[in-house]
Amino acid sequence: MFRNQYDGDLALWSPQGRLFQVEYAMEAVNLGTAAVGLKTEELAVLVALSKPSTELSVSLPKIFPIDVHMGISIAGIMSDAQVISKYLRTECLTFRHTYNSAYPVTRLVNNLGNKMQVNTQGHRSRPFGTGLLLAGYDEKGCHIYQIMPSANVFNCKAMAIGARSQGARTYLGRYQVLFPSSSKDEIICHGIHAINAAHPIDEKLNITIGIVGKNQPFKLLSAEECSAYQDMCNIGDVPHDPTPNETELDEASNNES
């Protein structure tokens, strides 16, 4: 049997119990440029990799502000991401108009997961071909959520999605014990180092940074601020893996345990 005999309809299962349309949507996320999300106790940070601009094209932003307390970073099909961002903005605006307060992050993420899951059920639509990292802050603290085209929603301490994101996840897993107690500059530098492990060697590092947290509305840093942070973190055009401070890692791990 050929694989394409069972991928023409979303409601058609293969003999192995697979939905190829959903798998194709997941693969679209893996082909998108990388994005990283991580958080401290009072600040959540999104760092997204953008393709460098050329004479005939301009790089598109990969981080979208949703509300004053929330923003998303995407990897995958940009048009699908625009539809999702419009839905999230409408939901936040309606909630704020009705209740005069910010939409709780966890509730909004669960509603988004339900919306995306509907597109995996019938033959009249296709799954959203984009994955999201959502950063937000509410009365429960900072949040980093990963939402996938299969409608799986994960509450994360740190996460990376997109092409070559395994290197970024390796970095995040290695240093995650340092994140809760990091300062604003330190957590942003961790995000830049993580995204640096996922970007191609032969391309200039072109990133977008978004931050949100306690007493910090969601903000997209300017290109000058992003360049300043790259210089602060000693990040050039060629990626490198900084040598870990083993003593600092051991102390943070002991404090966490």
C-alpha angles and dihedrals in degrees: 000000000000121000094232092062088079105035101074095085131038092218093054115098122203119233087258091058096253131140104212094190089062091046091052090053090051089050090053088060091051090053094052124093115277126267130188131201127187138154147203125206091277107019136053121199133197121195119184131186116227128195111252118259119252135194090271102035143040124217115250122230114256097194121072126191111228104176137339089277101038146048139168138218120204141204119189135029110013096207091057089049090054090055092050094046090051090051092050093048091049092050092049092047093049093047093049092048092049102040103019091231140091120278110256106251098224094050092049092049092050091050090050090051090052091050092050092046091059088064090060095056110062141041095237094077141026131230118271106264095216137085123211140207109201121198120192145152129213139145089298093058135247122347136195114186130182116209119188132194089253086064093248110148122200129189104217140188088207133346143175128202136179136050117348089000093141090083090052092049090050090054092046092050091049096052103028093111089066097052103079093058097037123119123236094265093044096051091048090051090050089053092050092049090050094050089044088062089058103046124094116264094228095055132076114252106254113177142168121210129201126183135188133166148114109348087353118105115207109285135180111216117231123246090256092053091048090051090048091053091048089054091046090053093045092241116157134169093287116065121231136176112239117227109253122239097237094193091054091048092050092049092049091047092051091049091050093050 
